């Protein structure tokens, strides 16, 4: 759901910039200092092209909430407008600041919520990823794909039902969600369904309206889920009370009722977003039009941005410079790169990924996989190999399934038993016959860890929960465990597992 407006011109990307936003998913962006790159380092200039903060960073983002995210030696921190560190570059990743807060992740750490003084407000160990704040809430998701909302203090506001496969940020009081059948709807800030899942795609709400896709066409709905612009366009983008529309291969604008006000004629287009001119492309060159659709600055640039007050970035030759509203350079092209950052886009969804190895979460998941004397919901010796294959949508000869639990962990489930019969056919030799109704003797759950150093702690935690590496649980389930760095194997069945030698069990350093 991230909104990135791009125009391709001469093989380059023309970026749209939106300045000084503050609510409804908008970052509080300060455009008085602009991040630029000369050579291999980033710094900040004013709109006269003068350096205010000299090039010294490996990466530099725009200022938001008074701070800018920068990186040195692959570590992220935040500086003030004097170029001084407010938050030292110690994090592996970080969001920009939204609503006075940012999410940061230290090496092998969980996401932490920090304020503009660098104070840690909370830590979320159970989250696999977490998004920036918007409408007072952030959205997190765990390794099992469960989404929940986090309030401004870092506490859980509410959990979303597991049947949602995706949840966007809250904007204008609603968040788009995707159901397991891949249709989209909306929930309110209490987690209640506001608009049933029924659309093929769904954008954020702004001013009580949202762009959705129904069938293969786009239209606009209100907060009752009613169409106020019927699905009729190939693409649509919100533009401050009007909409950019795509019809075939060309772009134009319609009003809030769907009436075309600027005929589709441009090769690409970016929104006005409160400015007097919009960026368009004609004949593979970028220029600007007014709200009547008339050319204000002739298409002549390979790439360009929306105006920041009285100036805009434009690309010519191999460098970026600043132009005025007459299209003339006021700062000659001299910069190798500019970074307008996602926070300039309206609105934005920015996330960080956890690096924390959630041992307790994995143990809990393993217990759920081996719950009620079953393996992933199957009673091993009562589930035929054909039913096993149907459950995981496997081929006719498959006896295992491999899946990804998290970036830290992959797993596989093997059905172990006799599933074919070999018979002597006399002079003709031996023939093999499949036994689709045969049931496994036991199942093997393999845990494959990307960081082998995490194996022994996880193994020890499982042993503690199971009461040893060879035994019978109170549910009647028989378990045997063996492990070595990078791999843990759990054998499970509802009857004794005689086929696995006890000599093979336990921890091995091999």
ABEGO torsion letter per residue (X at the ends): XBBBBBBBBGGBBBBBBBBGBABGGBBBBBAABBBBBBEABBBBBBAAGBBABBBABABBBBBBGGBBBBBBGGBBBBBBAAGBBABBBABABBBBBBGGBBBBBBBGBBBBBBBAAGBBABBBAABABBBBBBGGBBBBBBAAGBBBBBBAAGBBABBBBAABABBBBBBGGBBBBBBAAGBBBBBBAAGBBABBBABABBBBBBGGBBBBBBEABBBBBBAAGBBABBBABABBBBBGGBBBBBBEABBBBBBAAGBBABBBABABBBBAGGBABBBBBBGGBBBBBBAAGBBABBBABABBBBBBEABBBBBBEABBBBBBAAGBBABBBABABBBAEAAABOBBBBBBBBABBBAAAAAAAAAAAABGGBBGGBBAAABBAAAAAAAAGBBAABABBBBBABAABBBBBBBBEBABBBBBAEAAEBBBBBBAABBBABBBBBBBBABAAAAAAAAAAAAAAAGEABBBBAAGBBBBBBBBBGBBBBBBBABBBAABBAAABEBBAX
